[in-house]
Amino acid sequence: MTGRRGLTIAVAVVLSGCFLVLPGLAAVKQRVCYPGFTIPAVTIPAVTIPAVTIPAVTIPRTCFAGTCYPAQYYPAQHLPAQHVPAQHLPAVHVPGSCVNVSAVFAPAHTTVRVRNYDRLDRAFSASLSNKYWSGGGVSTSYPNPYAAGFGGYNAAGFPKNQYVRSYFRRDGTYVHSYWRNSPTDGLPTCRVIHC
């Protein structure tokens, strides 16, 4: 500790494989660069949706709360077959980028969440997310400095320096990546980024 003004002591504690960085380093700026990556090309095969006829239906007269509604007749409808041709989506290259960040968000103090996503979201699907992460390769684990929460602090003043990769819920909902602070939950839930 020191009594001189302008000097801040920053404490970094390594807990369960994750860095917990206490405020104090925030005033120091550092340039951080993330590598570029390529999303591979994909071809979506052609598909034909067969024709279908929806039969006629009559909804009988209905009374509700003292109001009566007349019967309704809906004629049969024929929907012709639809053919959707194959589509080729070319590969997309996302170039690397550099951002100026405070030292608490530098790679040495940044983690990527790799386990226990179900603790963040009870609807998390391990099978869908693992398939997505495997298909995307290492690019799915590159921290995105444009994701929600980057460079921010939680209500207690701790930096949001843990990157939560995009994942899927059991109902197929896609959850975009975001940044959170890495609480000391005693579990090895992340890995430290090294550049």
HELIX and SHEET records of a PDB file:
HELIX    1   1 ALA A  103  PHE A  105  5                                   3    
HELIX    2   2 PRO A  107  HIS A  109  5                                   3    
HELIX    3   3 TYR A  117  ARG A  119  5                                   3    
HELIX    4   4 ALA A  126  GLY A  136  1                                  11    
HELIX    5   5 GLY A  137  SER A  141  5                                   5    
SHEET    1   A 2 ALA A  12  LEU A  15  0                                        
SHEET    2   A 2 CYS A  18  VAL A  21 -1                                        
SHEET    1   B 2 LYS A  29  TYR A  34  0                                        
SHEET    2   B 2 SER A  97  SER A 102 -1                                        
SHEET    1   C 2 PHE A  37  ILE A  39  0                                        
SHEET    2   C 2 VAL A  92  VAL A  94 -1                                        
SHEET    1   D 2 VAL A  42  ILE A  44  0                                        
SHEET    2   D 2 GLN A  87  LEU A  89 -1                                        
SHEET    1   E 2 VAL A  47  ILE A  49  0                                        
SHEET    2   E 2 GLN A  82  VAL A  84 -1                                        
SHEET    1   F 2 VAL A  52  ILE A  54  0                                        
SHEET    2   F 2 GLN A  77  LEU A  79 -1                                        
SHEET    1   G 2 VAL A  57  ILE A  59  0                                        
SHEET    2   G 2 GLN A  72  TYR A  74 -1                                        
SHEET    1   H 2 THR A  62  PHE A  64  0                                        
SHEET    2   H 2 THR A  67  TYR A  69 -1                                        
SHEET    1   I 4 TYR A 178  ARG A 180  0                                        
SHEET    2   I 4 GLN A 162  VAL A 164 -1                                        
SHEET    3   I 4 THR A 111  ARG A 113  1                                        
SHEET    4   I 4 CYS A 190  VAL A 192 -1                                        
SHEET    1   J 2 TYR A 167  PHE A 168  0                                        
SHEET    2   J 2 TYR A 174  VAL A 175 -1                                        
END                                                                             
